[in-house]
Amino acid sequence: MADSTQITIKDSGPFLVKGPFTLTDAEGNDFTIDKEMVPLCRCGASTTQPFCNGTHRKIEFESVVRAPAED
């Protein structure tokens, strides 16, 4: 599936989005995406919102998310 989008949640870090996607703000304006993989901020402290700039390390953001185990 070459045209699929994958989102990976990094421990205490950003969402890494890889593949074709459109990122649209609340007013309907699209962000320019010129990379194959884009980190999106989860901590809320990035000065380049909605993109990650590594500030999560400086503020010691912690979040570990795991998919639930299947029964």
C-alpha positions in Angstrom: 0.0 0.0 0.0 2.3 2.8 -1.2 -0.5 5.4 -0.9 -1.4 4.8 2.7 -0.7 7.1 5.6 1.0 5.9 8.8 0.9 7.8 12.1 3.4 6.7 14.7 3.2 7.9 18.3 6.7 8.5 19.7 7.1 8.0 23.5 7.1 11.5 25.1 7.4 13.0 21.6 5.5 13.9 18.5 3.1 12.1 16.2 5.2 11.2 13.1 3.0 11.3 10.0 4.3 9.5 6.9 2.5 9.2 3.6 0.1 11.3 1.6 -2.1 13.6 3.8 -3.5 17.1 3.9 -3.2 19.2 7.1 -5.9 21.9 7.3 -6.4 24.6 10.0 -9.7 25.5 11.7 -10.4 28.1 8.9 -10.0 25.6 6.1 -6.5 26.7 5.0 -4.0 23.9 4.1 -0.5 23.9 5.5 2.3 23.3 2.9 3.8 19.9 3.4 7.0 19.4 1.5 8.5 16.4 3.4 7.8 12.7 3.3 7.5 12.5 7.1 6.2 15.3 9.3 6.4 15.5 13.2 3.2 17.0 14.7 3.4 18.4 18.2 1.7 16.6 21.1 3.1 18.7 24.0 1.5 22.0 23.0 4.7 24.0 23.6 6.2 24.0 20.1 6.7 27.5 18.6 6.2 26.0 15.2 2.7 24.7 15.9 1.2 22.3 14.7 4.7 21.0 13.9 7.1 19.7 16.5 10.3 21.6 17.1 11.7 19.4 19.9 10.5 21.6 22.8 9.0 18.5 24.4 12.5 17.5 25.5 13.1 20.9 27.1 9.8 20.9 29.1 10.2 17.2 29.9 6.9 16.2 28.3 5.9 12.7 29.2 3.4 10.5 27.5 3.5 6.8 26.7 0.6 5.5 24.6 0.1 1.9 23.8 -2.6 0.2 21.8 -4.8 -2.0 24.0 -4.0 -5.7 23.9 -6.5 -7.8 21.8 -8.3 -10.6 23.6 
